[in-house]
Amino acid sequence: MARDRIRHTMPQIKPREGRSKSQRYHRAQRRDGMKLVRIWVPDPSVPGFREEAVRQAALLKGAPEETEALDFIASAFDWPEP
């Protein structure tokens, strides 16, 4: 009985009017010329991931594409700091 009284006397929280924080953030990012991209990537915690990475690295070693792949990886770290 007392429990019912408490439930009915608790103030109700009204949802905020307008845009949510994430909506405002996304809108600001778009306004700054950014685009949200979602991608699936391999999960390194999955069993067999390490073995597959080693296998693929061995296939690439010494191949003409090795330099291209290493240059691509290095360029990802050459981005200027904001």
Phi and psi in radians as a Rosetta constraint file:
Dihedral C 1 N 2 CA 2 C 2 CIRCULARHARMONIC -1.101 0.35
Dihedral N 2 CA 2 C 2 N 3 CIRCULARHARMONIC -0.608 0.35
Dihedral C 2 N 3 CA 3 C 3 CIRCULARHARMONIC -1.067 0.35
Dihedral N 3 CA 3 C 3 N 4 CIRCULARHARMONIC -0.739 0.35
Dihedral C 3 N 4 CA 4 C 4 CIRCULARHARMONIC -1.083 0.35
Dihedral N 4 CA 4 C 4 N 5 CIRCULARHARMONIC -0.687 0.35
Dihedral C 4 N 5 CA 5 C 5 CIRCULARHARMONIC -1.118 0.35
Dihedral N 5 CA 5 C 5 N 6 CIRCULARHARMONIC -0.710 0.35
Dihedral C 5 N 6 CA 6 C 6 CIRCULARHARMONIC -1.151 0.35
Dihedral N 6 CA 6 C 6 N 7 CIRCULARHARMONIC -0.749 0.35
Dihedral C 6 N 7 CA 7 C 7 CIRCULARHARMONIC -1.038 0.35
Dihedral N 7 CA 7 C 7 N 8 CIRCULARHARMONIC -0.691 0.35
Dihedral C 7 N 8 CA 8 C 8 CIRCULARHARMONIC -1.397 0.35
Dihedral N 8 CA 8 C 8 N 9 CIRCULARHARMONIC -0.287 0.35
Dihedral C 8 N 9 CA 9 C 9 CIRCULARHARMONIC -1.712 0.35
Dihedral N 9 CA 9 C 9 N 10 CIRCULARHARMONIC -0.124 0.35
Dihedral C 9 N 10 CA 10 C 10 CIRCULARHARMONIC -1.232 0.35
Dihedral N 10 CA 10 C 10 N 11 CIRCULARHARMONIC 2.406 0.35
Dihedral C 10 N 11 CA 11 C 11 CIRCULARHARMONIC -1.197 0.35
Dihedral N 11 CA 11 C 11 N 12 CIRCULARHARMONIC 2.532 0.35
Dihedral C 11 N 12 CA 12 C 12 CIRCULARHARMONIC -1.604 0.35
Dihedral N 12 CA 12 C 12 N 13 CIRCULARHARMONIC 2.361 0.35
Dihedral C 12 N 13 CA 13 C 13 CIRCULARHARMONIC -1.550 0.35
Dihedral N 13 CA 13 C 13 N 14 CIRCULARHARMONIC 2.143 0.35
Dihedral C 13 N 14 CA 14 C 14 CIRCULARHARMONIC -1.527 0.35
Dihedral N 14 CA 14 C 14 N 15 CIRCULARHARMONIC 2.457 0.35
Dihedral C 14 N 15 CA 15 C 15 CIRCULARHARMONIC -1.110 0.35
Dihedral N 15 CA 15 C 15 N 16 CIRCULARHARMONIC 2.529 0.35
Dihedral C 15 N 16 CA 16 C 16 CIRCULARHARMONIC -1.119 0.35
Dihedral N 16 CA 16 C 16 N 17 CIRCULARHARMONIC 2.446 0.35
Dihedral C 16 N 17 CA 17 C 17 CIRCULARHARMONIC -1.452 0.35
Dihedral N 17 CA 17 C 17 N 18 CIRCULARHARMONIC 2.673 0.35
Dihedral C 17 N 18 CA 18 C 18 CIRCULARHARMONIC 1.570 0.35
Dihedral N 18 CA 18 C 18 N 19 CIRCULARHARMONIC -2.769 0.35
Dihedral C 18 N 19 CA 19 C 19 CIRCULARHARMONIC -1.449 0.35
Dihedral N 19 CA 19 C 19 N 20 CIRCULARHARMONIC 2.583 0.35
Dihedral C 19 N 20 CA 20 C 20 CIRCULARHARMONIC -1.292 0.35
Dihedral N 20 CA 20 C 20 N 21 CIRCULARHARMONIC 2.931 0.35
Dihedral C 20 N 21 CA 21 C 21 CIRCULARHARMONIC -1.030 0.35
Dihedral N 21 CA 21 C 21 N 22 CIRCULARHARMONIC -0.746 0.35
Dihedral C 21 N 22 CA 22 C 22 CIRCULARHARMONIC -1.178 0.35
Dihedral N 22 CA 22 C 22 N 23 CIRCULARHARMONIC -0.635 0.35
Dihedral C 22 N 23 CA 23 C 23 CIRCULARHARMONIC -1.123 0.35
Dihedral N 23 CA 23 C 23 N 24 CIRCULARHARMONIC -0.717 0.35
Dihedral C 23 N 24 CA 24 C 24 CIRCULARHARMONIC -1.141 0.35
Dihedral N 24 CA 24 C 24 N 25 CIRCULARHARMONIC -0.718 0.35
Dihedral C 24 N 25 CA 25 C 25 CIRCULARHARMONIC -1.096 0.35
Dihedral N 25 CA 25 C 25 N 26 CIRCULARHARMONIC -0.842 0.35
Dihedral C 25 N 26 CA 26 C 26 CIRCULARHARMONIC -1.057 0.35
Dihedral N 26 CA 26 C 26 N 27 CIRCULARHARMONIC -0.712 0.35
Dihedral C 26 N 27 CA 27 C 27 CIRCULARHARMONIC -1.117 0.35
Dihedral N 27 CA 27 C 27 N 28 CIRCULARHARMONIC -0.730 0.35
Dihedral C 27 N 28 CA 28 C 28 CIRCULARHARMONIC -1.137 0.35
Dihedral N 28 CA 28 C 28 N 29 CIRCULARHARMONIC -0.700 0.35
Dihedral C 28 N 29 CA 29 C 29 CIRCULARHARMONIC -1.102 0.35
Dihedral N 29 CA 29 C 29 N 30 CIRCULARHARMONIC -0.781 0.35
Dihedral C 29 N 30 CA 30 C 30 CIRCULARHARMONIC -1.081 0.35
Dihedral N 30 CA 30 C 30 N 31 CIRCULARHARMONIC -0.709 0.35
Dihedral C 30 N 31 CA 31 C 31 CIRCULARHARMONIC -1.084 0.35
Dihedral N 31 CA 31 C 31 N 32 CIRCULARHARMONIC -0.532 0.35
Dihedral C 31 N 32 CA 32 C 32 CIRCULARHARMONIC -1.506 0.35
Dihedral N 32 CA 32 C 32 N 33 CIRCULARHARMONIC 0.164 0.35
Dihedral C 32 N 33 CA 33 C 33 CIRCULARHARMONIC 1.528 0.35
Dihedral N 33 CA 33 C 33 N 34 CIRCULARHARMONIC 0.243 0.35
Dihedral C 33 N 34 CA 34 C 34 CIRCULARHARMONIC -1.675 0.35
Dihedral N 34 CA 34 C 34 N 35 CIRCULARHARMONIC 2.699 0.35
Dihedral C 34 N 35 CA 35 C 35 CIRCULARHARMONIC -2.266 0.35
Dihedral N 35 CA 35 C 35 N 36 CIRCULARHARMONIC 2.299 0.35
Dihedral C 35 N 36 CA 36 C 36 CIRCULARHARMONIC -1.332 0.35
Dihedral N 36 CA 36 C 36 N 37 CIRCULARHARMONIC 2.228 0.35
Dihedral C 36 N 37 CA 37 C 37 CIRCULARHARMONIC -2.246 0.35
Dihedral N 37 CA 37 C 37 N 38 CIRCULARHARMONIC 2.254 0.35
Dihedral C 37 N 38 CA 38 C 38 CIRCULARHARMONIC -2.016 0.35
Dihedral N 38 CA 38 C 38 N 39 CIRCULARHARMONIC 2.277 0.35
Dihedral C 38 N 39 CA 39 C 39 CIRCULARHARMONIC -2.378 0.35
Dihedral N 39 CA 39 C 39 N 40 CIRCULARHARMONIC 2.719 0.35
Dihedral C 39 N 40 CA 40 C 40 CIRCULARHARMONIC -1.648 0.35
Dihedral N 40 CA 40 C 40 N 41 CIRCULARHARMONIC 2.320 0.35
Dihedral C 40 N 41 CA 41 C 41 CIRCULARHARMONIC -2.208 0.35
Dihedral N 41 CA 41 C 41 N 42 CIRCULARHARMONIC 2.740 0.35
Dihedral C 41 N 42 CA 42 C 42 CIRCULARHARMONIC -1.063 0.35
Dihedral N 42 CA 42 C 42 N 43 CIRCULARHARMONIC 2.456 0.35
Dihedral C 42 N 43 CA 43 C 43 CIRCULARHARMONIC -1.607 0.35
Dihedral N 43 CA 43 C 43 N 44 CIRCULARHARMONIC 1.969 0.35
Dihedral C 43 N 44 CA 44 C 44 CIRCULARHARMONIC -1.201 0.35
Dihedral N 44 CA 44 C 44 N 45 CIRCULARHARMONIC -0.175 0.35
Dihedral C 44 N 45 CA 45 C 45 CIRCULARHARMONIC -1.551 0.35
Dihedral N 45 CA 45 C 45 N 46 CIRCULARHARMONIC -0.094 0.35
Dihedral C 45 N 46 CA 46 C 46 CIRCULARHARMONIC -1.291 0.35
Dihedral N 46 CA 46 C 46 N 47 CIRCULARHARMONIC 2.377 0.35
Dihedral C 46 N 47 CA 47 C 47 CIRCULARHARMONIC -0.978 0.35
Dihedral N 47 CA 47 C 47 N 48 CIRCULARHARMONIC 2.373 0.35
Dihedral C 47 N 48 CA 48 C 48 CIRCULARHARMONIC 1.636 0.35
Dihedral N 48 CA 48 C 48 N 49 CIRCULARHARMONIC -0.188 0.35
Dihedral C 48 N 49 CA 49 C 49 CIRCULARHARMONIC -1.062 0.35
Dihedral N 49 CA 49 C 49 N 50 CIRCULARHARMONIC -0.857 0.35
Dihedral C 49 N 50 CA 50 C 50 CIRCULARHARMONIC -1.050 0.35
Dihedral N 50 CA 50 C 50 N 51 CIRCULARHARMONIC -0.786 0.35
Dihedral C 50 N 51 CA 51 C 51 CIRCULARHARMONIC -1.068 0.35
Dihedral N 51 CA 51 C 51 N 52 CIRCULARHARMONIC -0.724 0.35
Dihedral C 51 N 52 CA 52 C 52 CIRCULARHARMONIC -1.170 0.35
Dihedral N 52 CA 52 C 52 N 53 CIRCULARHARMONIC -0.692 0.35
Dihedral C 52 N 53 CA 53 C 53 CIRCULARHARMONIC -1.113 0.35
Dihedral N 53 CA 53 C 53 N 54 CIRCULARHARMONIC -0.741 0.35
Dihedral C 53 N 54 CA 54 C 54 CIRCULARHARMONIC -1.114 0.35
Dihedral N 54 CA 54 C 54 N 55 CIRCULARHARMONIC -0.729 0.35
Dihedral C 54 N 55 CA 55 C 55 CIRCULARHARMONIC -1.066 0.35
Dihedral N 55 CA 55 C 55 N 56 CIRCULARHARMONIC -0.808 0.35
Dihedral C 55 N 56 CA 56 C 56 CIRCULARHARMONIC -1.190 0.35
Dihedral N 56 CA 56 C 56 N 57 CIRCULARHARMONIC -0.639 0.35
Dihedral C 56 N 57 CA 57 C 57 CIRCULARHARMONIC -1.130 0.35
Dihedral N 57 CA 57 C 57 N 58 CIRCULARHARMONIC -0.666 0.35
Dihedral C 57 N 58 CA 58 C 58 CIRCULARHARMONIC -1.148 0.35
Dihedral N 58 CA 58 C 58 N 59 CIRCULARHARMONIC -0.657 0.35
Dihedral C 58 N 59 CA 59 C 59 CIRCULARHARMONIC -1.119 0.35
Dihedral N 59 CA 59 C 59 N 60 CIRCULARHARMONIC -0.600 0.35
Dihedral C 59 N 60 CA 60 C 60 CIRCULARHARMONIC -1.424 0.35
Dihedral N 60 CA 60 C 60 N 61 CIRCULARHARMONIC -0.487 0.35
Dihedral C 60 N 61 CA 61 C 61 CIRCULARHARMONIC -1.034 0.35
Dihedral N 61 CA 61 C 61 N 62 CIRCULARHARMONIC 2.183 0.35
Dihedral C 61 N 62 CA 62 C 62 CIRCULARHARMONIC 1.469 0.35
Dihedral N 62 CA 62 C 62 N 63 CIRCULARHARMONIC -0.199 0.35
Dihedral C 62 N 63 CA 63 C 63 CIRCULARHARMONIC -1.351 0.35
Dihedral N 63 CA 63 C 63 N 64 CIRCULARHARMONIC 2.685 0.35
Dihedral C 63 N 64 CA 64 C 64 CIRCULARHARMONIC -1.020 0.35
Dihedral N 64 CA 64 C 64 N 65 CIRCULARHARMONIC -0.497 0.35
Dihedral C 64 N 65 CA 65 C 65 CIRCULARHARMONIC -1.305 0.35
Dihedral N 65 CA 65 C 65 N 66 CIRCULARHARMONIC -0.223 0.35
Dihedral C 65 N 66 CA 66 C 66 CIRCULARHARMONIC -1.040 0.35
Dihedral N 66 CA 66 C 66 N 67 CIRCULARHARMONIC -0.831 0.35
Dihedral C 66 N 67 CA 67 C 67 CIRCULARHARMONIC -1.097 0.35
Dihedral N 67 CA 67 C 67 N 68 CIRCULARHARMONIC -0.740 0.35
Dihedral C 67 N 68 CA 68 C 68 CIRCULARHARMONIC -1.059 0.35
Dihedral N 68 CA 68 C 68 N 69 CIRCULARHARMONIC -0.783 0.35
Dihedral C 68 N 69 CA 69 C 69 CIRCULARHARMONIC -1.122 0.35
Dihedral N 69 CA 69 C 69 N 70 CIRCULARHARMONIC -0.756 0.35
Dihedral C 69 N 70 CA 70 C 70 CIRCULARHARMONIC -1.166 0.35
Dihedral N 70 CA 70 C 70 N 71 CIRCULARHARMONIC -0.654 0.35
Dihedral C 70 N 71 CA 71 C 71 CIRCULARHARMONIC -1.123 0.35
Dihedral N 71 CA 71 C 71 N 72 CIRCULARHARMONIC -0.697 0.35
Dihedral C 71 N 72 CA 72 C 72 CIRCULARHARMONIC -1.093 0.35
Dihedral N 72 CA 72 C 72 N 73 CIRCULARHARMONIC -0.793 0.35
Dihedral C 72 N 73 CA 73 C 73 CIRCULARHARMONIC -1.089 0.35
Dihedral N 73 CA 73 C 73 N 74 CIRCULARHARMONIC -0.781 0.35
Dihedral C 73 N 74 CA 74 C 74 CIRCULARHARMONIC -1.098 0.35
Dihedral N 74 CA 74 C 74 N 75 CIRCULARHARMONIC -0.643 0.35
Dihedral C 74 N 75 CA 75 C 75 CIRCULARHARMONIC -1.166 0.35
Dihedral N 75 CA 75 C 75 N 76 CIRCULARHARMONIC -0.453 0.35
Dihedral C 75 N 76 CA 76 C 76 CIRCULARHARMONIC -1.162 0.35
Dihedral N 76 CA 76 C 76 N 77 CIRCULARHARMONIC -0.425 0.35
Dihedral C 76 N 77 CA 77 C 77 CIRCULARHARMONIC -1.676 0.35
Dihedral N 77 CA 77 C 77 N 78 CIRCULARHARMONIC -0.076 0.35
Dihedral C 77 N 78 CA 78 C 78 CIRCULARHARMONIC -1.610 0.35
Dihedral N 78 CA 78 C 78 N 79 CIRCULARHARMONIC 0.206 0.35
Dihedral C 78 N 79 CA 79 C 79 CIRCULARHARMONIC -1.214 0.35
Dihedral N 79 CA 79 C 79 N 80 CIRCULARHARMONIC 2.446 0.35
Dihedral C 79 N 80 CA 80 C 80 CIRCULARHARMONIC -1.193 0.35
Dihedral N 80 CA 80 C 80 N 81 CIRCULARHARMONIC 2.563 0.35
Dihedral C 80 N 81 CA 81 C 81 CIRCULARHARMONIC -1.268 0.35
Dihedral N 81 CA 81 C 81 N 82 CIRCULARHARMONIC 2.500 0.35
